[in-house]
């Protein structure tokens, strides 16, 4: 399986990192080794002094598809989840300054938190999902998929032009504003509405 990630999909997050608003979705990949194993803590890698959390709505693909029209995209997933795209911001900034790819900053081991999955049938509207991240019991990120520049079905249409989507693939759909640094002993909890979908400790 592969993890397809979308960058710069929320206007306020684009502003906080002083990035340009893209004309098309920004896409990068994480390998399956980036998934943080269940019940394991997240270990800050020794090559970074500035790892940030980025909470995101996740979509799990449930059938094979290529060149998927957005009006049929809803047929390609039946579960929605929540996760974190951990980012070594200092490494990313250095790579960006040189015009290099981001993988060393975003695709390292354990950089992808994948929480519990919810059936789409339990979600009233996938384009109006409220989600949040708490750090040490304080809300640090609060988002709603209604604020996405590109909605879930539009993302599936876009990425399937370039990559065949396979069963079990996961799309990270982008993070809202409020990203920030983690330090040892931080506790991170992610919620869709009032349902807790993950809880992890930083080491």
HELIX and SHEET records of a PDB file:
HELIX    1   1 UNK A   11  UNK A   16  1                                   6    
HELIX    2   2 UNK A   32  UNK A   34  5                                   3    
HELIX    3   3 UNK A   73  UNK A   76  5                                   4    
HELIX    4   4 UNK A   89  UNK A   97  1                                   9    
HELIX    5   5 UNK A  103  UNK A  106  1                                   4    
HELIX    6   6 UNK A  120  UNK A  122  5                                   3    
HELIX    7   7 UNK A  126  UNK A  128  5                                   3    
HELIX    8   8 UNK A  145  UNK A  147  5                                   3    
HELIX    9   9 UNK A  152  UNK A  159  1                                   8    
SHEET    1   A 6 UNK A  26  UNK A  30  0                                        
SHEET    2   A 6 UNK A   3  UNK A   7 -1                                        
SHEET    3   A 6 UNK A 170  UNK A 175  1                                        
SHEET    4   A 6 UNK A  55  UNK A  61 -1                                        
SHEET    5   A 6 UNK A  77  UNK A  85 -1                                        
SHEET    6   A 6 UNK A 112  UNK A 119 -1                                        
SHEET    1   B 3 UNK A  87  UNK A  88  0                                        
SHEET    2   B 3 UNK A  51  UNK A  53 -1                                        
SHEET    3   B 3 UNK A 180  UNK A 181 -1                                        
SHEET    1   C 4 UNK A 138  UNK A 144  0                                        
SHEET    2   C 4 UNK A 130  UNK A 135 -1                                        
SHEET    3   C 4 UNK A 187  UNK A 192 -1                                        
SHEET    4   C 4 UNK A 195  UNK A 201 -1                                        
END                                                                             
